[in-house]
Amino acid sequence: MAIELNRPALRNARALVREGKVVRDERDAWSEAAPTADEENSFIEEHGWTEYSHWHLGIDKQEAAETKGRFSFPIGDFRRVHRSGVIAAESRAGQYDYTELRDELKRLLELIDEE
């Protein structure tokens, strides 16, 4: 698995934070806030794979283009970026030594906290 930074998703996340579309929740809130599989499927049906990809900061280009397996490190609920999702993704990126991804997630968290 070769996870890379999904730059369009990062740009989308930064824009959403600057627009105030962010939930400043605590670390443990992500387990409740993360979209369910049914919510993901509904979002994909309504908005398509490109929009779905904009909510995931990790991308595995070895996976098929229109599969959930291609996208990882979700950071929002398809409406707003969640601070808890960014924290969870940053922690996981650090665990797997995805340093570029981890560093960008850290910067995104800093942006959330300064806004």
Backbone as XML, in Angstrom:
<?xml version="1.0"?>
<chain id="A" units="angstrom">
  <residue number="1" name="MET">
    <atom name="N" x="0.851" y="-1.180" z="0.000"/>
    <atom name="CA" x="0.000" y="0.000" z="0.000"/>
    <atom name="C" x="0.889" y="1.233" z="0.000"/>
  </residue>
  <residue number="2" name="ALA">
    <atom name="N" x="0.661" y="2.108" z="-0.957"/>
    <atom name="CA" x="1.452" y="3.328" z="-1.086"/>
    <atom name="C" x="0.530" y="4.534" z="-0.945"/>
  </residue>
  <residue number="3" name="ILE">
    <atom name="N" x="0.325" y="4.972" z="0.272"/>
    <atom name="CA" x="-0.562" y="6.107" z="0.528"/>
    <atom name="C" x="0.192" y="7.409" z="0.261"/>
  </residue>
  <residue number="4" name="GLU">
    <atom name="N" x="-0.431" y="8.279" z="-0.532"/>
    <atom name="CA" x="0.128" y="9.590" z="-0.834"/>
    <atom name="C" x="-0.817" y="10.669" z="-0.330"/>
  </residue>
  <residue number="5" name="LEU">
    <atom name="N" x="-0.297" y="11.866" z="-0.203"/>
    <atom name="CA" x="-1.115" y="13.013" z="0.156"/>
    <atom name="C" x="-2.050" y="13.343" z="-1.004"/>
  </residue>
  <residue number="6" name="ASN">
    <atom name="N" x="-3.318" y="13.477" z="-0.704"/>
    <atom name="CA" x="-4.332" y="13.855" z="-1.682"/>
    <atom name="C" x="-4.424" y="15.386" z="-1.667"/>
  </residue>
  <residue number="7" name="ARG">
    <atom name="N" x="-3.655" y="16.022" z="-2.530"/>
    <atom name="CA" x="-3.546" y="17.487" z="-2.513"/>
    <atom name="C" x="-4.873" y="18.218" z="-2.778"/>
  </residue>
  <residue number="8" name="PRO">
    <atom name="N" x="-5.720" y="17.752" z="-3.708"/>
    <atom name="CA" x="-7.016" y="18.426" z="-3.866"/>
    <atom name="C" x="-7.855" y="18.362" z="-2.579"/>
  </residue>
  <residue number="9" name="ALA">
    <atom name="N" x="-7.771" y="17.264" z="-1.864"/>
    <atom name="CA" x="-8.505" y="17.145" z="-0.599"/>
    <atom name="C" x="-7.948" y="18.103" z="0.439"/>
  </residue>
  <residue number="10" name="LEU">
    <atom name="N" x="-6.638" y="18.267" z="0.464"/>
    <atom name="CA" x="-6.020" y="19.209" z="1.395"/>
    <atom name="C" x="-6.467" y="20.634" z="1.083"/>
  </residue>
  <residue number="11" name="ARG">
    <atom name="N" x="-6.474" y="20.999" z="-0.195"/>
    <atom name="CA" x="-6.945" y="22.340" z="-0.573"/>
    <atom name="C" x="-8.398" y="22.542" z="-0.166"/>
  </residue>
  <residue number="12" name="ASN">
    <atom name="N" x="-9.217" y="21.517" z="-0.379"/>
    <atom name="CA" x="-10.625" y="21.585" z="0.012"/>
    <atom name="C" x="-10.760" y="21.766" z="1.524"/>
  </residue>
  <residue number="13" name="ALA">
    <atom name="N" x="-10.000" y="21.009" z="2.283"/>
    <atom name="CA" x="-10.072" y="21.090" z="3.747"/>
    <atom name="C" x="-9.666" y="22.471" z="4.240"/>
  </residue>
  <residue number="14" name="ARG">
    <atom name="N" x="-8.587" y="23.010" z="3.689"/>
    <atom name="CA" x="-8.141" y="24.355" z="4.089"/>
    <atom name="C" x="-9.199" y="25.399" z="3.773"/>
  </residue>
  <residue number="15" name="ALA">
    <atom name="N" x="-9.798" y="25.299" z="2.585"/>
    <atom name="CA" x="-10.842" y="26.253" z="2.200"/>
    <atom name="C" x="-12.039" y="26.160" z="3.140"/>
  </residue>
  <residue number="16" name="LEU">
    <atom name="N" x="-12.439" y="24.949" z="3.477"/>
    <atom name="CA" x="-13.575" y="24.781" z="4.385"/>
    <atom name="C" x="-13.285" y="25.382" z="5.754"/>
  </residue>
  <residue number="17" name="VAL">
    <atom name="N" x="-12.080" y="25.172" z="6.253"/>
    <atom name="CA" x="-11.709" y="25.745" z="7.557"/>
    <atom name="C" x="-11.763" y="27.268" z="7.481"/>
  </residue>
  <residue number="18" name="ARG">
    <atom name="N" x="-11.215" y="27.834" z="6.431"/>
    <atom name="CA" x="-11.216" y="29.302" z="6.288"/>
    <atom name="C" x="-12.632" y="29.860" z="6.161"/>
  </residue>
  <residue number="19" name="GLU">
    <atom name="N" x="-13.546" y="29.057" z="5.605"/>
    <atom name="CA" x="-14.949" y="29.470" z="5.477"/>
    <atom name="C" x="-15.727" y="29.259" z="6.776"/>
  </residue>
  <residue number="20" name="GLY">
    <atom name="N" x="-15.084" y="28.682" z="7.779"/>
    <atom name="CA" x="-15.756" y="28.421" z="9.051"/>
    <atom name="C" x="-16.539" y="27.126" z="9.064"/>
  </residue>
  <residue number="21" name="LYS">
    <atom name="N" x="-16.356" y="26.286" z="8.064"/>
    <atom name="CA" x="-17.069" y="25.009" z="8.001"/>
    <atom name="C" x="-16.233" y="23.945" z="8.698"/>
  </residue>
  <residue number="22" name="VAL">
    <atom name="N" x="-16.162" y="24.085" z="10.017"/>
    <atom name="CA" x="-15.330" y="23.213" z="10.841"/>
    <atom name="C" x="-16.022" y="22.975" z="12.175"/>
  </residue>
  <residue number="23" name="VAL">
    <atom name="N" x="-15.868" y="21.774" z="12.684"/>
    <atom name="CA" x="-16.369" y="21.433" z="14.016"/>
    <atom name="C" x="-15.144" y="21.315" z="14.917"/>
  </residue>
  <residue number="24" name="ARG">
    <atom name="N" x="-15.085" y="22.145" z="15.919"/>
    <atom name="CA" x="-13.938" y="22.137" z="16.835"/>
    <atom name="C" x="-14.237" y="21.204" z="18.012"/>
  </residue>
  <residue number="25" name="ASP">
    <atom name="N" x="-14.283" y="19.935" z="17.688"/>
    <atom name="CA" x="-14.591" y="18.932" z="18.696"/>
    <atom name="C" x="-13.305" y="18.344" z="19.269"/>
  </residue>
  <residue number="26" name="GLU">
    <atom name="N" x="-13.456" y="17.476" z="20.235"/>
    <atom name="CA" x="-12.313" y="16.871" z="20.915"/>
    <atom name="C" x="-11.916" y="15.565" z="20.248"/>
  </residue>
  <residue number="27" name="ARG">
    <atom name="N" x="-10.737" y="15.113" z="20.551"/>
    <atom name="CA" x="-10.125" y="13.928" z="19.944"/>
    <atom name="C" x="-11.076" y="12.728" z="19.893"/>
  </residue>
  <residue number="28" name="ASP">
    <atom name="N" x="-11.725" y="12.416" z="20.958"/>
    <atom name="CA" x="-12.526" y="11.201" z="21.041"/>
    <atom name="C" x="-13.864" y="11.289" z="20.299"/>
  </residue>
  <residue number="29" name="ALA">
    <atom name="N" x="-14.217" y="12.450" z="19.818"/>
    <atom name="CA" x="-15.516" y="12.626" z="19.166"/>
    <atom name="C" x="-15.576" y="12.015" z="17.768"/>
  </residue>
  <residue number="30" name="TRP">
    <atom name="N" x="-14.448" y="11.721" z="17.160"/>
    <atom name="CA" x="-14.446" y="11.245" z="15.780"/>
    <atom name="C" x="-15.177" y="9.918" z="15.617"/>
  </residue>
  <residue number="31" name="SER">
    <atom name="N" x="-15.101" y="9.050" z="16.591"/>
    <atom name="CA" x="-15.774" y="7.755" z="16.451"/>
    <atom name="C" x="-17.287" y="7.938" z="16.280"/>
  </residue>
  <residue number="32" name="GLU">
    <atom name="N" x="-17.840" y="8.985" z="16.841"/>
    <atom name="CA" x="-19.268" y="9.275" z="16.685"/>
    <atom name="C" x="-19.547" y="10.139" z="15.457"/>
  </residue>
  <residue number="33" name="ALA">
    <atom name="N" x="-18.600" y="10.988" z="15.074"/>
    <atom name="CA" x="-18.813" y="11.955" z="13.996"/>
    <atom name="C" x="-18.512" y="11.393" z="12.614"/>
  </residue>
  <residue number="34" name="ALA">
    <atom name="N" x="-17.657" y="10.401" z="12.532"/>
    <atom name="CA" x="-17.252" y="9.847" z="11.229"/>
    <atom name="C" x="-18.461" y="9.298" z="10.483"/>
  </residue>
  <residue number="35" name="PRO">
    <atom name="N" x="-18.525" y="9.532" z="9.192"/>
    <atom name="CA" x="-19.649" y="9.007" z="8.407"/>
    <atom name="C" x="-19.699" y="7.476" z="8.445"/>
  </residue>
  <residue number="36" name="THR">
    <atom name="N" x="-20.905" y="6.956" z="8.458"/>
    <atom name="CA" x="-21.092" y="5.510" z="8.398"/>
    <atom name="C" x="-20.927" y="5.053" z="6.947"/>
  </residue>
  <residue number="37" name="ALA">
    <atom name="N" x="-20.830" y="3.750" z="6.751"/>
    <atom name="CA" x="-20.729" y="3.205" z="5.393"/>
    <atom name="C" x="-21.947" y="3.597" z="4.560"/>
  </residue>
  <residue number="38" name="ASP">
    <atom name="N" x="-23.129" y="3.579" z="5.154"/>
    <atom name="CA" x="-24.336" y="3.979" z="4.426"/>
    <atom name="C" x="-24.290" y="5.454" z="4.040"/>
  </residue>
  <residue number="39" name="GLU">
    <atom name="N" x="-23.810" y="6.299" z="4.936"/>
    <atom name="CA" x="-23.685" y="7.725" z="4.627"/>
    <atom name="C" x="-22.661" y="7.950" z="3.506"/>
  </residue>
  <residue number="40" name="GLU">
    <atom name="N" x="-21.572" y="7.194" z="3.549"/>
    <atom name="CA" x="-20.580" y="7.278" z="2.471"/>
    <atom name="C" x="-21.196" y="6.878" z="1.135"/>
  </residue>
  <residue number="41" name="ASN">
    <atom name="N" x="-21.908" y="5.772" z="1.130"/>
    <atom name="CA" x="-22.528" y="5.281" z="-0.106"/>
    <atom name="C" x="-23.534" y="6.293" z="-0.666"/>
  </residue>
  <residue number="42" name="SER">
    <atom name="N" x="-24.330" y="6.871" z="0.209"/>
    <atom name="CA" x="-25.307" y="7.881" z="-0.227"/>
    <atom name="C" x="-24.601" y="9.102" z="-0.805"/>
  </residue>
  <residue number="43" name="PHE">
    <atom name="N" x="-23.521" y="9.522" z="-0.155"/>
    <atom name="CA" x="-22.774" y="10.675" z="-0.642"/>
    <atom name="C" x="-22.187" y="10.394" z="-2.023"/>
  </residue>
  <residue number="44" name="ILE">
    <atom name="N" x="-21.611" y="9.215" z="-2.189"/>
    <atom name="CA" x="-21.030" y="8.841" z="-3.486"/>
    <atom name="C" x="-22.106" y="8.821" z="-4.565"/>
  </residue>
  <residue number="45" name="GLU">
    <atom name="N" x="-23.262" y="8.247" z="-4.267"/>
    <atom name="CA" x="-24.358" y="8.192" z="-5.243"/>
    <atom name="C" x="-24.808" y="9.592" z="-5.652"/>
  </residue>
  <residue number="46" name="GLU">
    <atom name="N" x="-24.874" y="10.489" z="-4.688"/>
    <atom name="CA" x="-25.373" y="11.837" z="-4.956"/>
    <atom name="C" x="-24.318" y="12.760" z="-5.565"/>
  </residue>
  <residue number="47" name="HIS">
    <atom name="N" x="-23.053" y="12.650" z="-5.119"/>
    <atom name="CA" x="-22.020" y="13.621" z="-5.495"/>
    <atom name="C" x="-20.886" y="13.054" z="-6.342"/>
  </residue>
  <residue number="48" name="GLY">
    <atom name="N" x="-20.730" y="11.743" z="-6.365"/>
    <atom name="CA" x="-19.687" y="11.121" z="-7.171"/>
    <atom name="C" x="-18.375" y="10.915" z="-6.431"/>
  </residue>
  <residue number="49" name="TRP">
    <atom name="N" x="-17.485" y="10.202" z="-7.110"/>
    <atom name="CA" x="-16.209" y="9.802" z="-6.508"/>
    <atom name="C" x="-15.251" y="10.963" z="-6.297"/>
  </residue>
  <residue number="50" name="THR">
    <atom name="N" x="-15.256" y="11.926" z="-7.189"/>
    <atom name="CA" x="-14.330" y="13.057" z="-7.029"/>
    <atom name="C" x="-14.641" y="13.821" z="-5.756"/>
  </residue>
  <residue number="51" name="GLU">
    <atom name="N" x="-15.917" y="14.128" z="-5.539"/>
    <atom name="CA" x="-16.294" y="14.841" z="-4.314"/>
    <atom name="C" x="-16.001" y="13.994" z="-3.077"/>
  </residue>
  <residue number="52" name="TYR">
    <atom name="N" x="-16.243" y="12.703" z="-3.170"/>
    <atom name="CA" x="-15.926" y="11.794" z="-2.066"/>
    <atom name="C" x="-14.441" y="11.868" z="-1.740"/>
  </residue>
  <residue number="53" name="SER">
    <atom name="N" x="-13.610" y="11.891" z="-2.773"/>
    <atom name="CA" x="-12.157" y="11.920" z="-2.560"/>
    <atom name="C" x="-11.715" y="13.181" z="-1.840"/>
  </residue>
  <residue number="54" name="HIS">
    <atom name="N" x="-12.454" y="14.270" z="-1.983"/>
    <atom name="CA" x="-12.077" y="15.539" z="-1.363"/>
    <atom name="C" x="-12.232" y="15.540" z="0.152"/>
  </residue>
  <residue number="55" name="TRP">
    <atom name="N" x="-12.753" y="14.472" z="0.701"/>
    <atom name="CA" x="-12.909" y="14.354" z="2.153"/>
    <atom name="C" x="-11.905" y="13.378" z="2.755"/>
  </residue>
  <residue number="56" name="HIS">
    <atom name="N" x="-10.940" y="12.954" z="1.970"/>
    <atom name="CA" x="-9.932" y="11.977" z="2.412"/>
    <atom name="C" x="-8.542" y="12.482" z="2.031"/>
  </residue>
  <residue number="57" name="LEU">
    <atom name="N" x="-7.675" y="12.667" z="3.012"/>
    <atom name="CA" x="-6.361" y="13.231" z="2.726"/>
    <atom name="C" x="-5.342" y="12.196" z="2.258"/>
  </residue>
  <residue number="58" name="GLY">
    <atom name="N" x="-5.695" y="10.922" z="2.293"/>
    <atom name="CA" x="-4.815" y="9.885" z="1.784"/>
    <atom name="C" x="-5.393" y="9.272" z="0.527"/>
  </residue>
  <residue number="59" name="ILE">
    <atom name="N" x="-4.504" y="8.954" z="-0.411"/>
    <atom name="CA" x="-4.936" y="8.303" z="-1.647"/>
    <atom name="C" x="-3.929" y="7.212" z="-1.995"/>
  </residue>
  <residue number="60" name="ASP">
    <atom name="N" x="-4.462" y="6.047" z="-2.348"/>
    <atom name="CA" x="-3.631" y="4.919" z="-2.750"/>
    <atom name="C" x="-3.875" y="4.695" z="-4.235"/>
  </residue>
  <residue number="61" name="LYS">
    <atom name="N" x="-2.952" y="5.171" z="-5.064"/>
    <atom name="CA" x="-3.136" y="5.118" z="-6.508"/>
    <atom name="C" x="-2.992" y="3.713" z="-7.079"/>
  </residue>
  <residue number="62" name="GLN">
    <atom name="N" x="-2.609" y="2.762" z="-6.240"/>
    <atom name="CA" x="-2.551" y="1.366" z="-6.675"/>
    <atom name="C" x="-3.932" y="0.718" z="-6.620"/>
  </residue>
  <residue number="63" name="GLU">
    <atom name="N" x="-4.856" y="1.332" z="-5.919"/>
    <atom name="CA" x="-6.227" y="0.827" z="-5.824"/>
    <atom name="C" x="-7.042" y="1.367" z="-7.006"/>
  </residue>
  <residue number="64" name="ALA">
    <atom name="N" x="-8.077" y="0.669" z="-7.368"/>
    <atom name="CA" x="-8.949" y="1.097" z="-8.459"/>
    <atom name="C" x="-9.557" y="2.463" z="-8.154"/>
  </residue>
  <residue number="65" name="ALA">
    <atom name="N" x="-9.733" y="3.259" z="-9.208"/>
    <atom name="CA" x="-10.155" y="4.653" z="-9.060"/>
    <atom name="C" x="-11.486" y="4.818" z="-8.325"/>
  </residue>
  <residue number="66" name="GLU">
    <atom name="N" x="-12.474" y="4.044" z="-8.629"/>
    <atom name="CA" x="-13.791" y="4.240" z="-8.030"/>
    <atom name="C" x="-14.084" y="3.170" z="-6.993"/>
  </residue>
  <residue number="67" name="THR">
    <atom name="N" x="-13.204" y="3.120" z="-5.992"/>
    <atom name="CA" x="-13.395" y="2.217" z="-4.855"/>
    <atom name="C" x="-13.050" y="2.955" z="-3.575"/>
  </residue>
  <residue number="68" name="LYS">
    <atom name="N" x="-13.706" y="2.583" z="-2.500"/>
    <atom name="CA" x="-13.403" y="3.205" z="-1.213"/>
    <atom name="C" x="-11.987" y="2.885" z="-0.755"/>
  </residue>
  <residue number="69" name="GLY">
    <atom name="N" x="-11.458" y="1.751" z="-1.191"/>
    <atom name="CA" x="-10.104" y="1.365" z="-0.813"/>
    <atom name="C" x="-9.037" y="2.325" z="-1.310"/>
  </residue>
  <residue number="70" name="ARG">
    <atom name="N" x="-9.369" y="3.133" z="-2.290"/>
    <atom name="CA" x="-8.415" y="4.101" z="-2.842"/>
    <atom name="C" x="-8.205" y="5.288" z="-1.890"/>
  </residue>
  <residue number="71" name="PHE">
    <atom name="N" x="-9.190" y="5.563" z="-1.047"/>
    <atom name="CA" x="-9.179" y="6.774" z="-0.229"/>
    <atom name="C" x="-9.101" y="6.451" z="1.256"/>
  </residue>
  <residue number="72" name="SER">
    <atom name="N" x="-8.258" y="7.202" z="1.976"/>
    <atom name="CA" x="-8.089" y="6.970" z="3.412"/>
    <atom name="C" x="-7.854" y="8.303" z="4.121"/>
  </residue>
  <residue number="73" name="PHE">
    <atom name="N" x="-7.820" y="8.243" z="5.401"/>
    <atom name="CA" x="-7.614" y="9.418" z="6.251"/>
    <atom name="C" x="-8.733" y="10.447" z="6.078"/>
  </residue>
  <residue number="74" name="PRO">
    <atom name="N" x="-9.982" y="10.035" z="6.373"/>
    <atom name="CA" x="-11.108" y="10.967" z="6.291"/>
    <atom name="C" x="-10.994" y="12.046" z="7.369"/>
  </residue>
  <residue number="75" name="ILE">
    <atom name="N" x="-11.491" y="13.248" z="7.047"/>
    <atom name="CA" x="-11.365" y="14.365" z="7.995"/>
    <atom name="C" x="-12.670" y="15.141" z="8.187"/>
  </residue>
  <residue number="76" name="GLY">
    <atom name="N" x="-13.779" y="14.632" z="7.658"/>
    <atom name="CA" x="-15.020" y="15.375" z="7.817"/>
    <atom name="C" x="-16.246" y="14.525" z="7.575"/>
  </residue>
  <residue number="77" name="ASP">
    <atom name="N" x="-17.398" y="15.186" z="7.714"/>
    <atom name="CA" x="-18.689" y="14.505" z="7.605"/>
    <atom name="C" x="-19.423" y="14.833" z="6.305"/>
  </residue>
  <residue number="78" name="PHE">
    <atom name="N" x="-18.691" y="15.293" z="5.297"/>
    <atom name="CA" x="-19.209" y="15.690" z="3.987"/>
    <atom name="C" x="-19.907" y="17.050" z="4.007"/>
  </residue>
  <residue number="79" name="ARG">
    <atom name="N" x="-19.841" y="17.734" z="5.138"/>
    <atom name="CA" x="-20.344" y="19.105" z="5.240"/>
    <atom name="C" x="-19.304" y="20.011" z="5.884"/>
  </residue>
  <residue number="80" name="ARG">
    <atom name="N" x="-18.616" y="19.455" z="6.895"/>
    <atom name="CA" x="-17.646" y="20.233" z="7.662"/>
    <atom name="C" x="-16.440" y="19.366" z="8.000"/>
  </residue>
  <residue number="81" name="VAL">
    <atom name="N" x="-15.299" y="20.026" z="8.138"/>
    <atom name="CA" x="-14.094" y="19.369" z="8.632"/>
    <atom name="C" x="-14.252" y="19.213" z="10.139"/>
  </residue>
  <residue number="82" name="HIS">
    <atom name="N" x="-13.879" y="18.058" z="10.647"/>
    <atom name="CA" x="-13.938" y="17.825" z="12.095"/>
    <atom name="C" x="-12.519" y="17.824" z="12.657"/>
  </residue>
  <residue number="83" name="ARG">
    <atom name="N" x="-12.315" y="18.635" z="13.668"/>
    <atom name="CA" x="-11.016" y="18.678" z="14.347"/>
    <atom name="C" x="-10.631" y="17.275" z="14.816"/>
  </residue>
  <residue number="84" name="SER">
    <atom name="N" x="-11.596" y="16.550" z="15.337"/>
    <atom name="CA" x="-11.325" y="15.199" z="15.836"/>
    <atom name="C" x="-10.885" y="14.264" z="14.710"/>
  </residue>
  <residue number="85" name="GLY">
    <atom name="N" x="-11.429" y="14.445" z="13.510"/>
    <atom name="CA" x="-11.022" y="13.635" z="12.366"/>
    <atom name="C" x="-9.599" y="13.944" z="11.941"/>
  </residue>
  <residue number="86" name="VAL">
    <atom name="N" x="-9.230" y="15.219" z="11.999"/>
    <atom name="CA" x="-7.874" y="15.623" z="11.653"/>
    <atom name="C" x="-6.885" y="15.052" z="12.668"/>
  </residue>
  <residue number="87" name="ILE">
    <atom name="N" x="-7.250" y="15.100" z="13.952"/>
    <atom name="CA" x="-6.379" y="14.541" z="14.997"/>
    <atom name="C" x="-6.205" y="13.037" z="14.797"/>
  </residue>
  <residue number="88" name="ALA">
    <atom name="N" x="-7.312" y="12.343" z="14.545"/>
    <atom name="CA" x="-7.243" y="10.891" z="14.346"/>
    <atom name="C" x="-6.383" y="10.555" z="13.130"/>
  </residue>
  <residue number="89" name="ALA">
    <atom name="N" x="-6.549" y="11.303" z="12.044"/>
    <atom name="CA" x="-5.773" y="11.052" z="10.833"/>
    <atom name="C" x="-4.294" y="11.353" z="11.058"/>
  </residue>
  <residue number="90" name="GLU">
    <atom name="N" x="-4.008" y="12.435" z="11.757"/>
    <atom name="CA" x="-2.604" y="12.780" z="12.037"/>
    <atom name="C" x="-1.934" y="11.679" z="12.858"/>
  </residue>
  <residue number="91" name="SER">
    <atom name="N" x="-2.633" y="11.192" z="13.851"/>
    <atom name="CA" x="-2.084" y="10.132" z="14.693"/>
    <atom name="C" x="-1.816" y="8.869" z="13.877"/>
  </residue>
  <residue number="92" name="ARG">
    <atom name="N" x="-2.781" y="8.489" z="13.058"/>
    <atom name="CA" x="-2.632" y="7.284" z="12.245"/>
    <atom name="C" x="-1.528" y="7.439" z="11.206"/>
  </residue>
  <residue number="93" name="ALA">
    <atom name="N" x="-1.421" y="8.614" z="10.595"/>
    <atom name="CA" x="-0.358" y="8.860" z="9.618"/>
    <atom name="C" x="1.009" y="8.733" z="10.289"/>
  </residue>
  <residue number="94" name="GLY">
    <atom name="N" x="1.125" y="9.217" z="11.520"/>
    <atom name="CA" x="2.373" y="9.087" z="12.257"/>
    <atom name="C" x="2.704" y="7.638" z="12.568"/>
  </residue>
  <residue number="95" name="GLN">
    <atom name="N" x="1.696" y="6.859" z="12.917"/>
    <atom name="CA" x="1.907" y="5.443" z="13.227"/>
    <atom name="C" x="2.455" y="4.678" z="12.024"/>
  </residue>
  <residue number="96" name="TYR">
    <atom name="N" x="2.027" y="5.058" z="10.826"/>
    <atom name="CA" x="2.427" y="4.340" z="9.620"/>
    <atom name="C" x="3.569" y="5.030" z="8.867"/>
  </residue>
  <residue number="97" name="ASP">
    <atom name="N" x="4.163" y="6.030" z="9.489"/>
    <atom name="CA" x="5.298" y="6.754" z="8.902"/>
    <atom name="C" x="4.985" y="7.427" z="7.571"/>
  </residue>
  <residue number="98" name="TYR">
    <atom name="N" x="3.776" y="7.940" z="7.432"/>
    <atom name="CA" x="3.422" y="8.758" z="6.275"/>
    <atom name="C" x="3.733" y="10.202" z="6.669"/>
  </residue>
  <residue number="99" name="THR">
    <atom name="N" x="5.002" y="10.553" z="6.617"/>
    <atom name="CA" x="5.451" y="11.823" z="7.197"/>
    <atom name="C" x="4.865" y="13.039" z="6.492"/>
  </residue>
  <residue number="100" name="GLU">
    <atom name="N" x="4.799" y="13.039" z="5.169"/>
    <atom name="CA" x="4.234" y="14.198" z="4.476"/>
    <atom name="C" x="2.770" y="14.389" z="4.862"/>
  </residue>
  <residue number="101" name="LEU">
    <atom name="N" x="2.045" y="13.310" z="4.886"/>
    <atom name="CA" x="0.637" y="13.359" z="5.274"/>
    <atom name="C" x="0.488" y="13.824" z="6.721"/>
  </residue>
  <residue number="102" name="ARG">
    <atom name="N" x="1.282" y="13.245" z="7.605"/>
    <atom name="CA" x="1.246" y="13.641" z="9.025"/>
    <atom name="C" x="1.533" y="15.128" z="9.184"/>
  </residue>
  <residue number="103" name="ASP">
    <atom name="N" x="2.553" y="15.616" z="8.496"/>
    <atom name="CA" x="2.933" y="17.027" z="8.626"/>
    <atom name="C" x="1.852" y="17.962" z="8.110"/>
  </residue>
  <residue number="104" name="GLU">
    <atom name="N" x="1.217" y="17.609" z="7.000"/>
    <atom name="CA" x="0.137" y="18.448" z="6.465"/>
    <atom name="C" x="-1.092" y="18.414" z="7.379"/>
  </residue>
  <residue number="105" name="LEU">
    <atom name="N" x="-1.368" y="17.270" z="7.974"/>
    <atom name="CA" x="-2.475" y="17.186" z="8.929"/>
    <atom name="C" x="-2.186" y="18.041" z="10.157"/>
  </residue>
  <residue number="106" name="LYS">
    <atom name="N" x="-0.951" y="18.055" z="10.592"/>
    <atom name="CA" x="-0.564" y="18.900" z="11.728"/>
    <atom name="C" x="-0.786" y="20.371" z="11.384"/>
  </residue>
  <residue number="107" name="ARG">
    <atom name="N" x="-0.404" y="20.775" z="10.165"/>
    <atom name="CA" x="-0.615" y="22.162" z="9.741"/>
    <atom name="C" x="-2.103" y="22.490" z="9.647"/>
  </residue>
  <residue number="108" name="LEU">
    <atom name="N" x="-2.884" y="21.521" z="9.174"/>
    <atom name="CA" x="-4.327" y="21.726" z="9.097"/>
    <atom name="C" x="-4.918" y="21.902" z="10.488"/>
  </residue>
  <residue number="109" name="LEU">
    <atom name="N" x="-4.463" y="21.105" z="11.436"/>
    <atom name="CA" x="-4.912" y="21.241" z="12.821"/>
    <atom name="C" x="-4.548" y="22.608" z="13.374"/>
  </residue>
  <residue number="110" name="GLU">
    <atom name="N" x="-3.354" y="23.081" z="13.084"/>
    <atom name="CA" x="-2.937" y="24.410" z="13.520"/>
    <atom name="C" x="-3.839" y="25.487" z="12.924"/>
  </residue>
  <residue number="111" name="LEU">
    <atom name="N" x="-4.209" y="25.337" z="11.649"/>
    <atom name="CA" x="-5.114" y="26.277" z="11.012"/>
    <atom name="C" x="-6.476" y="26.267" z="11.709"/>
  </residue>
  <residue number="112" name="ILE">
    <atom name="N" x="-6.967" y="25.090" z="12.026"/>
    <atom name="CA" x="-8.249" y="24.986" z="12.733"/>
    <atom name="C" x="-8.164" y="25.693" z="14.084"/>
  </residue>
  <residue number="113" name="ASP">
    <atom name="N" x="-7.093" y="25.466" z="14.799"/>
    <atom name="CA" x="-6.963" y="26.017" z="16.150"/>
    <atom name="C" x="-6.721" y="27.520" z="16.168"/>
  </residue>
  <residue number="114" name="GLU">
    <atom name="N" x="-6.190" y="28.072" z="15.072"/>
    <atom name="CA" x="-5.950" y="29.519" z="15.049"/>
    <atom name="C" x="-7.134" y="30.307" z="14.516"/>
  </residue>
  <residue number="115" name="GLU">
    <atom name="N" x="-8.001" y="29.658" z="13.768"/>
    <atom name="CA" x="-9.158" y="30.351" z="13.184"/>
    <atom name="C" x="-10.131" y="30.767" z="14.273"/>
  </residue>
</chain>
